[in-house]
Amino acid sequence: MSEPGEELLLHEPKADAKDENIAALVRKMISIIGEDPNREGLRKTPERFEKALKFLTSGYHQNVEHILNGATFSVAYDQMVIVKDIEFFSLCEHHLLPFFGKCHVAYLPNKKVIGLSKVARLVNMFARRLQIQERLTSQIAQAIEEKISPEGVGVIIEARHLCMQMRGVEKQHGQAVTSAMLGAFRHNKETRDEFLSLARKRQS
């Protein structure tokens, strides 16, 4: 059974969801917490929130084929390809609060490569859904593995979670690091160490 996101989407809203209006629900929420949704500062907030939420979850209306759009190329290149420090923002599915950070992606080609900008677009696609960091990390790695069958794929995500910084333990400097290592990145220590070293290396 495939993970949500590889080829499954484009998602369509459920029939009952089409009858709902996000802005109207937000207006009701504002009233429930004790505010006046009709006061000047809040009058257009529900519509602004709806627009923002649709953008932040726009990844549900994309799939890997749509993102890559044929940008896979046959080449005689067998060295590591790494795209690092890809900035992203996502929404934690547990509290609907943002988490954000950087993603590092690497793979060892097996006769095919992906256009470099498409790697960043893949990250954005999976990030713009309700997510947990662990799943996001795996989905990016699995999508690349399925599309170009490389010798191996490695993905590392470093992120800060507002659900941990603004509430709960309220630790502002805590950071979560997750990784997904497939193929040579899992089985070959030298390959894995090279990726980790390159990912950690900062420009002077």
C-alpha atoms as one frame of an Amber mdcrd trajectory, in Angstrom:
protein
   0.000   0.000   0.000   1.560   3.308  -1.056   2.060   6.298   1.227  -0.271
   9.242   0.685   1.311  11.469  -1.874   3.184   9.427  -4.440   0.617   8.942
  -7.235  -2.632   8.968  -5.262  -3.591  12.584  -5.566  -5.175  14.935  -6.864
  -7.554  15.036  -3.878 -11.098  16.214  -4.297 -13.037  17.556  -1.311 -15.604
  15.154   0.134 -19.172  15.851  -0.907 -20.202  17.207   2.495 -17.044  19.361
   2.671 -18.066  21.177  -0.515 -21.103  22.537   1.318 -18.916  23.953   4.095
 -17.219  27.303   3.913 -13.895  27.601   5.740 -14.355  31.316   6.313 -17.780
  30.775   7.894 -16.369  28.129  10.224 -13.492  30.420  11.217 -15.974  33.210
  11.937 -17.810  30.827  14.252 -14.530  29.828  15.951 -13.693  33.489  16.591
 -17.037  33.885  18.341 -16.514  30.721  20.408 -13.216  31.972  21.854 -14.971
  35.164  22.989 -14.085  37.634  20.253 -16.300  39.721  17.992 -15.799  38.604
  14.367 -17.488  41.801  13.203 -15.041  44.234  14.728 -12.837  46.063  12.244
  -9.626  44.121  12.800 -11.318  40.742  12.460 -13.945  41.432   9.822 -11.914
  39.993   6.932  -9.815  37.561   8.971 -11.936  34.463   8.109 -11.471  35.026
   4.371  -7.746  35.701   4.820  -7.398  32.524   6.873  -9.215  30.465   4.247
  -6.929  31.774   1.509  -3.808  31.075   3.599  -4.953  27.577   4.574  -5.701
  26.635   0.978  -2.179  27.712  -0.007  -0.551  25.880   2.926  -2.386  22.660
   2.002  -2.100  23.030  -1.784   0.084  19.905  -1.900  -3.102  17.813  -1.721
  -3.900  18.971  -5.260  -0.550  17.951  -6.736   1.194  14.662  -7.391   4.720
  13.573  -8.231   4.066  13.267 -11.985   2.658  16.788 -12.063   5.646  18.188
 -10.157   8.354  16.432 -12.179   6.606  17.152 -15.486   9.038  14.957 -17.408
  12.148  16.524 -15.834  14.040  13.247 -15.449  17.091  12.858 -17.674  19.231
   9.936 -18.787  22.893  10.662 -18.008  26.133   8.778 -17.523  26.760  10.117
 -14.010  27.194   7.960 -10.944  28.392  10.395  -8.257  26.262  11.714  -5.429
  23.767  14.457  -6.216  22.863  16.576  -3.203  20.453  19.488  -2.868  20.810
  20.941   0.612  19.268  23.665   2.758  15.881  23.508   1.053  13.714  25.723
   3.236  10.161  24.558   3.891   7.084  25.294   5.986   4.453  22.741   6.930
   1.508  22.299   9.309   1.617  19.792  12.158  -1.403  17.526  11.805  -1.800
  17.247  15.581  -2.255  20.948  16.406  -2.428  22.672  12.992   0.541  24.790
  14.025   3.519  25.379  11.723   6.788  23.516  11.730   9.596  24.724   9.510
  13.245  24.234   8.749  15.600  22.827   6.145  15.634  19.657   4.110  18.740
  18.011   2.624  18.223  15.529  -0.214  20.821  13.300  -1.868  20.783  10.362
  -4.242  23.172   8.174  -6.217  21.965   8.117  -9.842  21.416   4.914 -11.748
  21.354   6.265 -15.339  18.760   8.945 -14.474  18.740  12.288 -12.656  16.023
  14.754 -11.655  16.106  18.444 -12.525  17.540  20.177  -9.444  14.656  22.622
  -8.997  12.225  19.692  -9.088  13.762  18.281  -5.902  12.839  21.475  -4.063
   9.372  21.381  -5.614   8.893  17.817  -4.355   9.761  18.980  -0.846   7.226
  21.805  -1.130   4.515  19.492  -2.419   4.756  17.093   0.502   5.268  19.917
   3.029   2.092  21.700   1.934  -0.143  19.125   3.577  -1.036  18.298   7.163
   2.094  16.442   8.184   4.335  14.917  10.764   8.057  15.357  10.183   8.780
  11.644  10.078   6.266  10.995   7.285   7.398  14.046   5.326  10.983  12.764
   5.386   9.986   9.301   4.159   7.638  10.543   1.443  10.342  12.649  -0.191
  12.798   9.732  -0.214  10.249   7.212  -1.498   9.063   9.508  -4.293  12.610
   9.886  -5.643  13.277   6.161  -5.309  10.120   5.263  -7.214  10.637   7.764
 -10.023  14.290   7.237 -11.002  15.309   3.995  -9.233  18.644   5.368  -7.983
  21.288   3.319  -6.206  20.177   5.029  -3.013  18.414   8.056  -1.548  19.055
  10.023   1.626  16.844  12.724   3.153  17.495  14.695   6.339  15.085  17.250
   7.784  15.933  19.676  10.586  12.868  21.527  11.869  11.445  23.648  14.652
   7.876  22.969  15.760   5.665  25.761  17.060   3.475  23.189  18.801   6.504
  22.596  21.026   7.705  26.207  21.212   4.392  28.039  21.760   2.590  25.465
  23.930   3.285  22.224  25.768   6.891  22.230  26.976   7.483  25.730  25.509
  11.092  25.096  24.524  12.054  27.747  21.983  15.392  26.258  20.959  14.392
  22.632  20.526  14.907  21.153  17.062  13.826  17.828  15.605  16.052  15.957
  13.154  14.732  13.050  11.073  16.300  11.002   8.301  15.313   8.462   5.670
  18.077   6.350   4.143  17.272   3.990   1.285  19.459   1.652  -0.772  23.165
   2.513  -0.672  22.572   5.222   1.929  21.247   2.605   4.334  23.620  -0.254
   3.530  26.884   1.535   2.746  28.424   3.429   5.668  30.852   5.323   3.407
  27.991   6.674   1.276  25.952   7.574   4.322  28.881   9.316   6.009  29.633
  11.325   2.862  26.048  12.578   2.776  26.020  13.430   6.484  29.308  15.307
   6.127  28.071  17.314   3.128  24.737  18.065   4.797  26.436  19.368   7.932
  29.023  21.440   6.077  28.262  25.152   6.264  29.505  27.771   3.861  32.319
  29.846   5.350
